[in-house]
Amino acid sequence: MNAVQLSISQCRHCGSKLPVSVTTAGGSEFCCSGCEYVFGLMTESGLERFYTIRNDNPPVCPMPVNEPIKNAKFEYCDDPEFLKKTSADGRKVRFYLEGMNCSACVWLLEKLPEYCSDVVSARVNLADSTIEVLRKDNGSFAAIASQLNRFGYRPHPLRDDESSHDLSLREHRHDLIRLGVAGVVTGNIMILSVSIYAGATGALATQFQWLTALLAIPSLVYCAWPFYRSAFKSLQNRRLNLDVPIVVAVFAGVVSSAWALVENSPATYFDSLSMLVFLLLGSRFLLKRIQSRHLQSVNIEDDLLVGSVRRFTNHGIENVSVTKIKKDDLIAISEGQMIPVDGRVESGTGAISCAVMTGESDPVTVSRGSRVEAGSRSVSGEWSIRVQNGPRETRLAKILKDTAVDAHAKTRVVHFADKTAQYFVALVLLTAVSLVLWFLPVHPREGFVRALALVIVTCPCVFGMAIPLSMGFAIRSATRRGIIIKTADAVEKLWNAKNIFFDKTATLTTGELAVVSASYEDVSDLRFALGLEENQSHPVARAITRYLRSLNVQAHPFHDVSMVRTGGVSASHDGYSYKILPLRWNSANSTTTAILSNFGLLKNDEFLATFELADRPRIESREIIDWAREQRLQPQMLSGDREHVVRLCAHVLGFSTSEFRAEMTPESKAEAVRNRASVMIGDGANDAPAFAAADVGIAVRGSLDVSLRAADIYLTKPSLRAIPELFEIAYATKRAIYRNLAFSAAFNIAAGFFAVSGHMTPLCAAILMPLSSMTILVSALLSGRKLVPNEVAR
Amino acid sequence: MNIIYFLLPVALLLGLGFAAVFVIFSWRGQFDDLETPAHRILFDPEINQDVNPPKDLKGNTV
């Protein structure tokens, strides 16, 4: 047992391979602190069986859980107004969960009632990544949501109304029944038809033909109804869609077959017509299933305007819903809270992170009179603000609103397949009509037969089925890899991308401060630094604490730690005062140090140590940029951060001076990417306008609701390595589609020629058409299978 | 050959019966989620003897 564990050296929680440095150092069995935390929680709650189930049932999750969001607040889940939107009876809510992948996840999540006392029952739907939770009468959805978050499944409550879930479920059932009926009918018709093809004659053949016609009625009336409706709609809009020739073929087939039936001639086509309907329904059903899973995320309720804040009133402090906040209210802000309004600080001091709005990585100090914008997050301190703009009038709200409009107005690329299909359909119908007219004076029946053969044999199934199917596979294969693609449009636009724009903070960089170097005389002095910073929540303090802990420094206990300025702290001991202060202002003349944030540990006024902090680029960033150059995608960096910080980062990542721009606003980023065959990769609200303006917007982590509204693609894994995978999927899909198009063109030209020249009977056409459709479908399925691996490698 | 006039309706009725069953269960949601139950079946129930002990015909606990 030990030998096995040693040789594999996987993280005990997520099963990902551990870097060599971690394993050789000995001890750690986890890839990150998040995994260690969740593992601890699981064993505490007696849920160790999760790991047995996971390891016994391949495929093992590639990454079963995300790192839980620290300090995530879910109080809004209990807000009555919020519940009105998400739950019909107030007791049942469906959550979309990130990170649900395998049997073990199902097991763990359905055990929810056992370890969460607020839950009566939990039901998982793995295909949709949703869980339906029924709470106890006095239970709290906030508690349930935070329990889910603790295990690393980020919960997103889903809207529950007639228009979404129920309706799509009903539609799904209806489609399934149509398909089933068509299948039964076609199967029985084929049994009868085979005997006719095999040479049955006389009374039996006539009876069989009548029976076939009778059986075909439900298929041609009930099952084919969606085609009639869609063809009718498209004709109403003066367009030709793919259903028009199908409907024409069905009508022509029915008329000529009925005629033949009455005349007692063998030329009836009820078998081929019902087969056509069945095959078309089948491929569309498959396609819808693959696509509908991903549209779910659109129903995610946004959490910006929900939740409650503490408001000061004449009677004290009350909790009110964010939507009720008005101008001139005074509200209290505590640590970790997302600020929902624009306002001015009234009392108290603290620090905020504006990363969402500006991309600036360093926290900013605020004190009385400072202006704070909605979307910033309080990182330390307790303070209050006077509201200037209510939650719906803030700059953030305006950006989001514009984004929604922009994304809506985004010209949908007219798919080249759609366009080609239009011409193709028009050509086929024109040829058929002219055939009928040409033969009308001499041999009306001959013209009609040839036209029917032509319409049946040239069914444009490659457009109607193969292309959407390939797109569906692309989307599905991406989902397996943790990439959510909102629409198939995005895949097509990726083919033509020429420029790739990166946001800096939290996209190319980790978005977190870390100590990059430290200098000190005596290592024992560091214990004062740890003692000062240990219990602070400021990002600087956290970075220094992490660094010192990794050096195994023991903290010196202080009792009177207090905060001074941004990230600065002070305390006293034995008559000395110890301080950690930012040095940026002191050493403004030094160009090298000004780039980074420097902090010094002082004993009275004597330096004991200095720390250099920076937001470091992700390990894979350079690799991704080099990859982009190889692919002839021009990489560029856009950042809202200050010029010198961006310049340094650009230098490290190998961007030339023309390839990065600093100090950009969300609006100027959008202008930079507009109309340039661009892919924008970024996170959060400050990139939302750029996502909407770019041809393809890819959101990295960030908040799901904000990003998904504007972005076309969302990466659920923190690594940028998903981006080359995404492009690979898009290119492979393109190859598969072009191959199918080439085959289909060759087939249709050849078959069309034979039909027009009269060498193909409608019967022959009816046999050939499904054969060619099947070939194309199989080809699409095979290339799709290559994209969607059945087993994820361990 | 006359047997065919008996077999054919029987075959068609059989088909109709299956179609009817399919339609009924589709409406009841039998095919709404085809993925999760396949996973759910893998977990052995953790048998809790106290909750519902098996009983013989006279109602005595076995």
Interface residues (C-beta under 8 A of the other chain):
Chain A: I53 N57 C102 S103 V106 W107 E110 V124 N125 L126 A127 D128 L169 H172 R173 L176 I177 G180 V181 V184 G187 N188 I191 L204 L211 L215
Chain B: M1 I4 L8 A11 L12 G15 L16 F18 A19 F22 V23 S26 W27 G29 F31 D32 D33 L34 E35 T36 H39 R40 L42 F43
